[in-house]
Amino acid sequence: MNENETPEAMEKKLTEQYTEALRDYLAGAEEEAVQRTYRIGRRTAEKKATLSSLAAAHHEMLAKLLSPLVKPQPDASADIQDTLHRASIPWKAVLQGYEAAVKTLRQAHKALESQTQKHVTELAEANETLAAEIMERKLAEMALQDSEARFRVIFERAGIGMSLLDRDGKVRESNQALERMFGYSKAELHGKVLFELTHSEDKVVSIRLFQELVAGKHTHYKLEKRFIKRDGSLLWARKIVSGVYGVDGELQFAIDMIEDITESKRVEMALRESEARFRQIADMTGEWIWEQDETGRYIYSSAAVAEILGYRPEEIIGKYYYDLFTPEDRKRIAVIASETIAQKETFHSITNRYQHKKGYEVYTESTGTPILDSHGKILKWRGVDHDITERKRFEDELRLRDRAIEASSVGIIITDAHQPGNPIIYANPAFTEITGYSREELIGRNPRLLQGPETDPEANEEIRQAVQEGRDCHLTLKNYRKDGTPFWNELLISPVRDEDGKLTHYVGTQTDVTELRRVEEQRHEMEIAKQIQLSLLPPAPLHKDGIQVAGFCLPAAHVGGDYYDYFSLKDTVDLVIADVSGHSVGAAMIMAETRCTLKMKTLWLMKESTGVANTASANLAILNELLFEDLNRAELFITMFYAQYHIASRKLSYANAGHNRPLLLRRGESLELDADGLILGVSKEVAFEEKQLTLEDGDVLLLYTDGITEAQNKSGEFFGEARLKELATAHAQASPQAIIDTVIRELEAFCQSQSFHDDISLLVLKVA
């Protein structure tokens, strides 16, 4: 139908169509005719025509059909009813079509109203200056017209460009802002396809998004794109395009809202270009350049952070700066971070201690400044960190080296090989303490000032040649302190060369080894004393007339004075065991003197005409008298047990000078042999008690020093007399040497060691 037809012409055409459809229906084409009448009813509603014309045409047609039936005829009434019934069906179809169309129109009104409201909302989001609200469209035509009027006002007065586009993207309506934006008049824009004004690089995406809008894949889209204005200049725009759809889902028109962002885009691109240059320079410098927000979170990091901390730049974005510190510093800085940032002060060369991604520490020197807005509010922080890990490690090593040199107990000096005489330019406190000279007295002087009358000339010559040849020199020589006292100096001279290998300095270390030499000499003397001690002991076990005698002595780490001996004199066998107090060369020498005195006395007795030996107590008394002066002068004393075994009578006489009580092992029991007597060296005249007993077959006499019973294990427990008794009793059937070996083996197992703090001595006599 022609859109420009008058309502009267449109109603006339619909009436003619209905009359024809009714005639076809009554003629027998019922189904097709009913469908036509239904569509006629819909078009009547859609064209806003009335049903009165159709109703009049319907009655007129019925009148024509019923006029032949009014004449009297048989069964005329039944035909009339049938005709009326059949004619009512097409009319009902008209009414149904009319009602369905009215319902559809109402739904379309509602959908259009909803869509209009949505467009208004999107329009308000695109431009904050759009203060007017598009009111809901009314279902009635008057409400739609009122809403359209308001929309027109907004459309024309909007601060952004707006246009209505058809399905092909052609401009059907445009506002003044859009016309000014592109430089075209309203008439020039009308019918123009906006894609024709689009920059060639943006056409593909623009056309695709619009086609998807037409197809209903999305109801709106946003896009930033470029246009070419009428004068050929470039226009950057931000677009929001929304579709308005009919009840059948087809696009009726599109609302295109365009905001000119050319200036902001130019600023943005300039800023981006500036940022790109900034980042390129940052990456080229190798320094870690960063930016943080007002709270201290990273918002930018140059690539150098990967080299310094092992993180990619994107890995640290969003982290607080102290999140990258070591755990100790992180905990400390997190508490004061907000206060530090609030100070808004530029900082320079702050040393930070970070934790590398791999776990080790990294030190940087950090400089930063706050970026403020016009009101003094912090926008962000910008700064740079320089990796000083190696420098700090070097400085720490130098500082530690300096402290070590200053704190060293070894004297250290540095001389300048460039200056004549190779003068001292540095001396540590230990050197001044060793030599007695102050630093002021040493600086500028040659180390030869320590030489004196007994300094070895060969050592001096060795030093001179080493310095002349620029090589190391290590020797020990006698030097002299400021006050003239000599000391033994272990000297090490080392040359120092620069990168070109040129000799620049000498470093000399001086160690006062006077005490070490004294100890070494003493150790040598003690070793000699130990050899003397061992050499004076009986060389082999004794087997004579039904008795066996064996002994053992293990000197301690420090030489002591343990001593044992056994010898045969005519019809007796004498046994003696002793312990000289102290652990020194003096004790060993006293022990040697005791043995010599005892041997001399024995030889003297053998030369006597009587040939009768002294008793055990008499021997102790003679030894005490002979050794008293030496013991008293050396402030030493001796404990000793002396026994004489008479072979013929099997009598054992014994006396004790304060020594450990020996054990007599007999028939599974152990008895202690004791007799009163003062230790040797306390008083010159001492009376020693002498006792006797008769030994039987299988008896074992065990003499020992306290080094055995007082030996301790790692828990501090003593070996003790009880353990010794139990062990000796259990092995009393063995030979003297076997008994000794068993005791020593058990003692080593108890102490878990083969060396002891005191001498270990055993003497065993067994009667066959």
C-alpha positions in Angstrom: 0.0 0.0 0.0 1.0 3.5 -0.7 2.4 5.2 2.5 0.9 8.6 1.3 -2.7 7.3 0.9 -5.5 9.1 2.8 -7.3 7.3 5.6 -10.5 7.3 3.4 -8.7 5.7 0.4 -7.0 3.2 2.7 -10.3 2.1 4.2 -12.0 1.9 0.8 -9.2 -0.4 -0.4 -9.4 -2.6 2.7 -13.3 -2.8 2.3 -12.9 -3.9 -1.4 -10.3 -6.5 -0.3 -12.6 -7.9 2.4 -15.7 -8.0 0.0 -13.6 -10.0 -2.5 -12.3 -12.3 0.2 -15.9 -12.9 1.6 -17.2 -13.6 -1.9 -14.3 -16.2 -2.4 -15.1 -17.8 0.9 -18.8 -18.2 0.2 -17.8 -19.5 -3.2 -15.8 -22.4 -1.6 -12.2 -21.1 -1.2 -12.7 -21.1 2.6 -9.2 -21.7 4.0 -7.4 -19.2 1.7 -10.1 -16.6 2.2 -10.0 -16.9 6.0 -6.2 -16.3 6.0 -6.8 -13.2 3.8 -9.5 -11.8 6.1 -7.1 -12.3 9.1 -4.4 -10.3 7.3 -6.9 -7.6 6.4 -7.9 -7.3 10.1 -4.2 -6.9 11.0 -3.5 -4.3 8.4 -6.7 -2.4 9.5 -5.2 -2.2 13.0 -1.6 -1.4 11.8 -2.9 1.4 9.5 -5.0 2.7 12.4 -8.2 2.4 10.2 -11.6 1.6 11.7 -13.7 -1.6 11.4 -16.9 0.3 10.6 -16.3 0.3 6.8 -15.5 -3.5 6.9 -18.6 -4.1 9.0 -20.8 -2.1 6.5 -19.3 -4.1 3.6 -19.9 -7.3 5.5 -23.6 -6.5 6.1 -24.1 -5.3 2.6 -22.7 -8.5 1.2 -24.9 -10.5 3.5 -28.0 -8.6 2.4 -27.2 -9.5 -1.2 -26.7 -13.1 -0.3 -29.9 -13.3 1.8 -32.3 -11.4 -0.6 -33.1 -14.5 -2.7 -33.8 -16.5 0.4 -36.3 -14.1 1.8 -39.0 -15.2 -0.7 -41.3 -18.0 0.6 -39.7 -21.3 -0.2 -39.5 -24.6 1.5 -36.6 -24.8 4.0 -35.7 -21.2 3.5 -35.1 -20.6 7.1 -32.4 -23.3 7.2 -30.5 -21.8 4.3 -30.6 -18.4 5.9 -29.1 -19.8 9.1 -26.4 -21.6 7.2 -25.4 -18.5 5.2 -25.2 -16.4 8.3 -23.1 -19.0 10.0 -20.7 -19.3 7.1 -20.4 -15.6 6.6 -19.5 -15.1 10.3 -16.3 -17.1 10.1 -14.4 -14.6 7.8 -15.7 -11.8 10.0 -14.3 -13.5 13.1 -10.9 -13.9 11.3 -10.9 -10.1 10.7 -11.6 -9.5 14.3 -8.8 -11.9 15.4 -6.3 -10.3 13.1 -7.3 -6.9 14.3 -6.9 -7.9 17.9 -3.5 -9.7 17.3 -2.2 -6.6 15.5 -3.3 -4.3 18.4 -1.5 -6.6 20.8 1.6 -6.6 18.7 1.6 -2.8 18.5 1.3 -2.5 22.2 4.3 -4.8 22.7 6.2 -2.8 20.1 5.4 0.3 22.0 6.8 -1.2 25.1 9.9 -2.4 23.4 10.5 0.9 21.8 10.1 2.7 25.1 12.6 0.3 26.7 15.1 0.7 23.9 14.7 4.5 24.0 15.5 4.5 27.7 18.6 2.4 27.1 19.8 4.8 24.4 19.3 7.7 26.8 21.4 6.0 29.5 24.2 5.3 27.1 24.0 8.9 25.9 24.3 10.2 29.5 27.4 7.9 30.0 29.1 9.2 26.9 28.9 12.9 27.9 28.5 14.1 31.4 27.1 17.4 30.1 23.9 15.6 29.0 21.9 16.5 32.1 18.5 15.9 30.6 16.8 12.6 31.0 14.8 11.0 28.3 11.5 10.1 29.9 9.9 6.8 29.3 7.9 6.6 26.1 4.2 6.4 26.5 2.2 3.6 25.0 0.0 6.1 23.4 1.1 8.2 20.4 1.0 11.5 22.3 3.6 10.2 24.8 5.8 9.1 21.9 5.6 12.5 20.3 6.4 14.2 23.6 9.4 11.9 24.1 10.5 12.5 20.5 10.4 16.3 21.0 12.7 16.1 24.0 15.0 13.7 22.2 15.2 16.3 19.4 16.2 19.0 21.8 18.9 16.8 23.3 20.0 15.6 19.9 20.4 19.1 18.5 22.0 20.7 21.6 24.3 17.8 22.6 28.0 18.7 23.1 29.0 15.6 21.1 28.3 14.7 17.6 25.2 12.5 17.0 23.7 10.9 14.0 21.0 8.4 13.2 22.1 5.7 10.7 20.1 3.3 8.7 21.0 -0.4 8.1 23.5 0.6 5.4 25.3 3.1 7.7 23.9 6.1 5.8 23.3 9.3 7.8 19.6 10.0 8.1 19.9 12.7 10.9 22.8 14.6 12.2 23.2 17.3 14.9 25.1 20.6 14.7 28.0 19.3 16.8 28.6 16.5 14.3 28.4 19.0 11.4 31.0 21.3 13.0 33.2 18.3 13.9 33.4 17.0 10.3 33.1 20.4 8.5 30.0 19.3 6.5 26.6 20.9 6.4 23.5 18.9 7.3 22.5 18.5 3.7 26.0 17.3 2.8 26.0 14.7 5.6 22.5 13.4 4.8 22.7 10.2 2.9 26.5 10.0 3.3 27.9 6.7 4.6 30.1 7.4 7.5 32.5 4.6 6.5 33.4 6.8 3.6 34.9 9.3 6.0 36.7 6.7 8.0 40.5 6.5 7.9 41.6 3.6 5.7 43.3 1.7 8.5 40.1 1.7 10.6 37.6 0.8 8.0 37.7 -2.9 8.3 37.0 -3.0 12.1 34.4 -0.3 11.8 32.4 -2.1 9.1 32.6 -5.4 10.9 31.3 -4.0 14.2 28.4 -2.2 12.4 27.5 -5.3 10.5 27.4 -7.3 13.7 25.2 -4.6 15.2 22.8 -5.0 12.2 22.8 -8.8 12.6 21.9 -8.5 16.3 25.2 -10.0 17.6 25.4 -7.1 20.0 23.1 -4.2 20.7 25.9 -1.6 21.0 29.6 -1.2 20.8 32.3 1.3 21.6 35.2 2.2 19.4 38.1 4.7 19.1 38.8 5.4 15.4 40.0 8.0 13.0 38.0 10.1 10.5 39.1 12.3 7.6 37.5 15.7 7.9 36.3 17.8 4.9 39.5 19.8 5.0 41.6 16.6 4.9 42.7 16.8 8.5 42.6 13.9 10.9 39.9 13.5 13.5 40.2 11.1 16.4 36.9 10.1 17.8 35.4 8.0 20.5 32.2 6.3 19.3 29.3 4.7 21.0 26.9 3.1 18.5 23.6 1.6 19.7 20.9 -0.2 17.7 17.1 0.4 17.9 15.3 -2.8 16.9 11.6 -3.4 16.0 9.4 -6.1 17.4 10.5 -8.5 14.8 14.1 -8.0 15.9 15.2 -6.1 12.8 17.4 -3.0 13.1 15.2 0.1 12.5 18.0 2.6 13.0 21.3 3.1 14.9 22.3 6.0 17.1 25.9 7.0 16.6 27.4 9.2 19.3 30.8 10.7 18.4 33.2 12.5 20.8 36.1 14.5 19.4 39.2 13.3 21.3 41.8 14.6 18.8 43.5 16.9 21.3 43.5 14.4 24.1 44.7 11.7 21.6 47.5 14.0 20.5 48.5 14.6 24.1 48.2 10.9 24.8 50.4 10.0 21.8 52.9 12.6 22.7 53.0 11.3 26.2 53.2 7.7 24.9 56.1 8.8 22.6 57.7 10.5 25.6 57.2 7.5 27.7 58.6 5.3 25.0 61.7 7.5 24.8 61.9 7.5 28.6 61.7 3.7 28.7 64.2 3.3 25.9 66.6 5.5 27.7 65.9 3.7 31.0 66.7 0.3 29.3 69.8 1.7 27.7 71.3 3.1 30.9 71.1 -0.2 32.7 69.9 1.5 35.8 66.7 0.4 37.5 64.3 3.2 36.9 60.9 2.9 38.6 57.7 4.6 39.4 55.5 4.1 42.4 52.0 5.3 43.2 51.3 7.5 46.2 51.3 4.5 48.6 54.6 3.1 47.4 53.4 0.4 45.0 55.3 -0.1 41.8 53.4 1.1 38.7 56.4 1.0 36.3 59.8 -0.7 36.3 62.5 -0.7 33.7 64.0 -3.9 32.4 67.1 -3.5 34.5 65.2 -5.0 37.5 65.6 -8.4 35.9 69.4 -8.0 35.9 69.5 -6.6 39.5 66.8 -8.6 41.3 66.0 -11.4 38.9 62.3 -10.3 38.5 60.6 -9.4 35.2 59.2 -5.9 35.4 55.6 -7.2 35.3 56.3 -9.4 38.3 56.8 -6.5 40.7 54.0 -4.2 39.4 51.5 -3.8 42.3 54.0 -4.7 45.0 55.1 -2.3 47.7 58.7 -1.3 47.4 59.6 -2.9 50.7 58.0 -6.3 49.6 61.3 -6.8 47.7 63.5 -6.1 50.8 65.1 -8.9 52.9 62.7 -10.3 55.6 64.5 -8.3 58.4 64.3 -5.0 56.5 60.8 -5.7 55.2 59.4 -6.1 58.7 61.2 -2.9 59.9 60.3 -0.7 56.9 56.6 -1.8 56.6 55.9 -0.1 60.0 57.3 3.3 59.0 56.5 3.2 55.2 53.4 5.3 55.4 55.1 8.0 57.5 58.1 8.1 55.1 56.0 8.5 52.0 53.8 11.2 53.6 56.9 13.4 54.1 56.9 14.2 50.3 60.7 14.7 50.4 63.2 13.9 47.7 65.8 11.4 48.9 69.3 10.8 47.6 71.7 7.8 47.7 69.7 5.8 50.2 71.2 2.3 50.6 68.5 -0.4 50.3 69.0 -4.1 51.0 66.8 -6.3 48.6 66.4 -10.0 48.4 67.1 -11.4 45.0 64.6 -13.8 43.5 67.1 -16.5 44.1 67.4 -15.6 47.7 70.7 -13.8 48.1 71.1 -10.1 49.2 71.4 -7.3 46.8 72.4 -3.7 47.8 71.3 -0.7 45.8 71.8 3.1 46.1 68.3 4.6 45.6 67.3 8.2 44.7 63.7 9.3 44.3 61.4 12.3 44.2 57.7 12.8 44.5 55.5 14.0 41.6 52.9 16.4 42.9 49.8 18.0 41.5 48.9 21.6 41.6 47.5 21.2 45.1 50.6 19.5 46.5 49.1 16.0 46.5 51.4 13.1 45.6 50.5 11.7 42.2 53.4 9.2 42.2 57.1 8.7 43.0 59.8 8.4 40.4 63.3 7.2 41.1 66.3 5.1 40.2 68.2 2.4 41.9 71.9 1.7 41.2 73.3 -1.8 42.0 76.1 -1.3 44.5 76.3 -4.9 45.6 79.8 -5.5 44.4 80.9 -2.1 45.6 79.4 -2.6 49.0 80.9 -6.1 49.2 84.3 -4.7 48.3 83.8 -1.8 50.8 82.7 -4.3 53.5 85.7 -6.5 52.7 88.0 -3.5 52.9 86.3 -2.4 56.1 86.5 -5.9 57.5 90.1 -6.3 56.3 91.0 -3.0 58.0 89.3 -4.0 61.2 90.9 -7.4 61.0 94.3 -5.8 60.5 93.7 -3.4 63.3 92.4 -6.2 65.6 95.0 -8.7 64.6 97.4 -10.0 67.2 100.0 -10.2 64.5 102.1 -7.1 63.9 101.5 -5.7 60.4 103.4 -2.9 58.6 103.3 -1.5 55.1 106.2 0.1 53.5 106.4 2.3 50.4 108.7 0.8 47.7 108.6 4.1 45.7 110.3 6.1 48.4 114.0 6.0 49.2 114.7 3.7 52.2 111.4 1.8 51.8 109.9 3.7 54.8 107.0 2.4 57.0 103.7 4.1 56.0 101.3 2.0 58.2 101.6 0.0 61.4 98.8 -1.8 63.2 98.3 -1.7 67.0 99.7 -5.2 67.4 103.0 -4.1 65.9 103.3 -1.0 68.2 102.5 -3.3 71.1 105.1 -5.9 70.1 107.9 -3.3 69.5 107.0 -0.6 72.0 107.2 2.1 69.4 104.2 4.4 68.7 102.9 4.9 65.2 104.3 8.4 65.1 107.7 7.0 65.9 107.4 4.3 63.2 106.0 6.2 60.3 108.7 7.2 57.8 111.4 4.9 59.3 112.9 1.7 57.9 112.0 -1.6 59.7 115.8 -2.0 60.3 115.2 0.0 63.5 114.3 -3.4 65.1 117.7 -4.9 64.6 120.2 -5.2 67.4 123.6 -6.6 68.4 122.5 -10.3 68.3 120.4 -10.1 65.1 121.7 -12.7 62.7 123.6 -11.0 59.9 122.6 -13.9 57.5 118.9 -13.1 58.3 119.5 -9.4 57.5 121.2 -10.3 54.2 118.3 -12.6 53.3 115.8 -9.7 53.9 118.0 -7.3 51.9 118.1 -9.7 48.9 114.4 -10.4 49.0 113.5 -6.7 49.0 116.0 -6.0 46.2 114.6 -8.9 44.1 111.0 -8.0 45.0 110.1 -11.5 46.3 108.6 -13.1 49.4 110.8 -13.7 52.4 109.9 -15.8 55.5 112.3 -16.3 58.4 112.7 -16.0 62.1 115.2 -13.6 63.7 116.0 -11.9 66.9 114.8 -8.3 67.0 114.8 -5.6 69.7 112.0 -3.6 71.2 112.2 0.1 71.9 113.4 -0.5 75.5 116.2 -2.8 74.2 114.6 -6.1 75.2 115.1 -8.8 72.6 112.3 -11.0 71.1 112.1 -13.6 68.5 110.3 -12.3 65.4 108.8 -14.6 62.8 108.8 -12.3 59.8 106.9 -12.6 56.5 107.6 -10.0 53.8 105.3 -10.0 50.7 105.6 -7.6 47.8 102.5 -5.8 46.4 102.3 -4.9 42.7 99.9 -2.8 40.7 97.8 -3.8 37.7 100.9 -3.4 35.4 103.0 -5.6 37.7 105.1 -2.8 39.0 106.2 -3.1 42.6 104.5 -0.5 44.8 104.6 -1.7 48.5 105.7 -4.3 50.9 103.6 -5.9 53.5 105.4 -7.3 56.5 103.8 -9.4 59.2 105.6 -9.7 62.5 104.8 -12.4 65.1 106.4 -12.5 68.5 107.3 -16.2 68.8 109.5 -15.8 71.8 107.1 -17.7 74.0 106.6 -20.3 71.3 110.3 -20.8 71.0 110.6 -21.2 74.8 107.7 -23.7 74.8 109.3 -25.5 71.9 112.6 -25.7 73.7 110.8 -26.8 76.8 108.9 -29.4 74.8 112.2 -30.6 73.4 113.7 -30.8 76.9 110.6 -32.7 78.1 110.9 -35.1 75.3 114.4 -35.8 76.3 113.3 -36.1 79.9 110.6 -38.6 78.8 113.2 -40.6 77.0 115.4 -40.5 80.1 112.4 -41.6 82.2 111.6 -44.6 79.9 115.3 -45.5 79.5 115.7 -45.9 83.3 112.9 -48.4 83.7 113.8 -52.2 83.8 114.4 -53.4 80.3 112.7 -56.8 80.7 110.5 -58.9 83.1 112.2 -60.8 85.9 112.0 -64.6 86.4 113.9 -66.0 89.4 113.5 -68.8 91.8 109.7 -69.3 91.5 108.7 -65.7 91.0 107.7 -63.6 88.0 107.9 -59.8 87.9 106.7 -57.4 85.2 106.2 -53.7 85.0 104.7 -51.0 82.7 104.8 -47.2 82.5 102.9 -45.0 80.1 104.0 -41.3 80.4 101.2 -38.8 80.1 101.0 -35.9 77.6 103.0 -33.8 80.1 106.1 -35.5 81.5 105.5 -36.6 85.1 107.6 -38.5 87.7 106.2 -42.0 87.8 108.9 -44.5 88.5 109.0 -48.2 89.2 111.9 -50.7 89.5 112.8 -54.2 90.5 116.2 -55.8 91.0 117.7 -58.8 92.6 120.2 -58.5 95.5 121.7 -61.8 96.6 118.7 -63.7 98.1 116.2 -60.9 97.8 114.2 -59.2 95.1 113.4 -55.5 95.8 110.4 -53.8 94.3 109.8 -50.1 94.3 107.1 -47.9 92.8 107.0 -44.1 93.2 105.2 -40.9 92.0 107.0 -37.5 92.0 104.6 -34.6 92.3 104.1 -32.3 89.4 104.3 -32.7 85.6 107.5 -31.1 84.5 111.1 -31.7 83.6 111.9 -31.1 87.2 109.7 -34.0 88.3 111.3 -36.3 85.7 114.8 -35.2 86.8 113.9 -35.9 90.4 112.7 -39.3 89.4 115.9 -39.9 87.6 117.9 -38.7 90.7 115.8 -41.0 92.9 116.6 -44.1 90.8 120.3 -43.2 90.7 120.4 -42.7 94.4 118.6 -46.0 95.0 121.0 -47.8 92.6 124.1 -46.3 94.2 122.9 -47.4 97.6 122.3 -50.9 96.3 125.8 -51.1 94.8 127.2 -49.8 98.1 125.4 -52.5 100.0 126.6 -55.2 97.7 130.2 -54.1 98.3 129.8 -54.2 102.1 131.6 -57.1 103.7 128.5 -58.2 105.5 126.5 -58.4 102.3 123.3 -57.9 104.3 120.7 -55.7 102.7 118.8 -53.0 104.6 115.2 -53.5 105.3 112.4 -51.8 103.3 111.8 -49.1 106.0 115.5 -48.4 106.2 115.8 -47.9 102.5 113.0 -45.4 102.6 114.6 -43.5 105.4 117.9 -43.4 103.6 116.3 -42.1 100.4 114.4 -39.5 102.3 117.5 -38.2 104.0 119.5 -38.1 100.8 116.8 -36.5 98.6 115.4 -34.1 101.2 117.4 -31.0 100.2 116.8 -31.4 96.5 113.1 -32.0 97.0 112.7 -29.1 99.4 114.6 -26.8 97.1 112.5 -27.9 94.1 109.3 -27.7 96.1 108.5 -31.3 95.2 107.7 -34.5 97.1 107.7 -38.2 96.4 105.2 -41.0 97.3 106.8 -44.4 97.3 106.1 -48.0 98.2 109.1 -50.3 98.9 109.0 -54.1 99.2 111.6 -56.8 99.7 110.9 -60.4 98.9 113.1 -63.0 100.6 113.3 -65.9 98.2 114.2 -68.6 100.7 111.6 -67.8 103.4 109.0 -66.3 101.0 108.8 -63.4 103.5 107.6 -60.0 102.1 108.8 -57.0 104.0 107.3 -53.6 102.9 107.1 -49.9 103.9 105.0 -47.1 102.5 105.8 -43.4 102.1 102.3 -42.1 101.5 101.8 -44.1 98.2 98.7 -46.0 97.0 98.2 -49.2 98.9 99.2 -52.2 96.8 96.9 -55.1 96.3 97.6 -58.7 97.3 95.5 -61.1 95.3 95.0 -64.4 97.0 92.4 -67.2 96.4 89.9 -64.9 94.7 90.2 -62.1 97.2 92.1 -58.8 97.2 93.9 -57.4 100.3 95.4 -53.9 100.6 98.9 -53.7 102.1 99.4 -50.6 104.2 102.0 -49.2 106.5 102.4 -45.8 108.2 104.9 -43.4 106.7 105.2 -39.8 105.6 105.9 -38.9 102.0 109.5 -38.2 101.0 110.7 -34.6 101.1 108.4 -33.2 103.8 110.7 -33.8 106.8 114.4 -34.9 106.8 114.0 -37.5 109.6 111.0 -39.8 109.2 110.4 -43.2 110.9 108.7 -45.6 108.5 106.6 -48.6 109.7 107.7 -51.9 108.3 105.4 -54.9 108.0 105.9 -58.5 106.9 103.8 -61.4 105.5 104.5 -64.7 103.9 103.5 -65.2 100.2 101.9 -68.4 99.1 101.8 -70.2 95.7 99.6 -68.3 93.3 99.8 -65.0 95.3 99.9 -61.9 93.1 101.2 -58.5 94.4 100.0 -55.5 92.3 101.6 -52.1 92.8 100.2 -49.0 90.9 100.2 -45.2 90.8 97.1 -43.0 91.1 97.1 -42.3 87.4 95.1 -45.5 87.0 92.5 -45.1 89.7 92.0 -41.3 89.0 91.6 -41.7 85.2 88.3 -40.3 84.1 85.9 -41.1 81.2 84.0 -38.5 79.1 81.3 -38.4 81.8 83.8 -37.5 84.5 83.6 -40.9 86.2 86.8 -42.2 87.8 88.2 -45.6 87.0 88.5 -46.2 90.8 90.1 -48.7 93.1 87.0 -50.9 93.2 87.1 -51.5 89.4 90.9 -52.1 89.6 90.4 -54.7 92.4 87.6 -56.5 90.5 89.6 -56.5 87.3 92.8 -57.8 88.9 91.0 -60.4 91.0 89.2 -61.8 87.9 92.6 -62.2 86.1 94.8 -63.2 89.0 95.5 -66.6 87.3 97.2 -64.9 84.4 100.9 -64.0 84.1 102.1 -60.6 85.4 102.4 -59.3 81.9 98.9 -60.5 80.9 97.5 -58.9 84.0 99.1 -55.6 83.1 97.9 -55.9 79.5 94.3 -56.5 80.7 94.3 -53.5 83.0 95.7 -51.2 80.4 93.2 -52.4 77.7 90.2 -52.0 80.1 91.5 -48.5 81.1 91.7 -47.4 77.5 88.2 -48.7 76.8 86.9 -46.9 79.9 88.5 -43.6 78.9 88.0 -44.2 75.2 91.6 -43.0 74.7 95.1 -44.2 74.5 96.6 -41.2 76.2 96.0 -39.9 79.7 96.4 -36.8 81.8 98.7 -38.6 84.3 101.4 -41.2 84.1 100.1 -44.8 84.2 102.4 -47.3 86.1 101.9 -50.9 87.1 104.2 -53.4 88.8 103.1 -57.0 89.3 104.9 -59.9 91.2 103.5 -63.4 91.1 104.6 -66.4 93.1 104.7 -69.6 91.0 
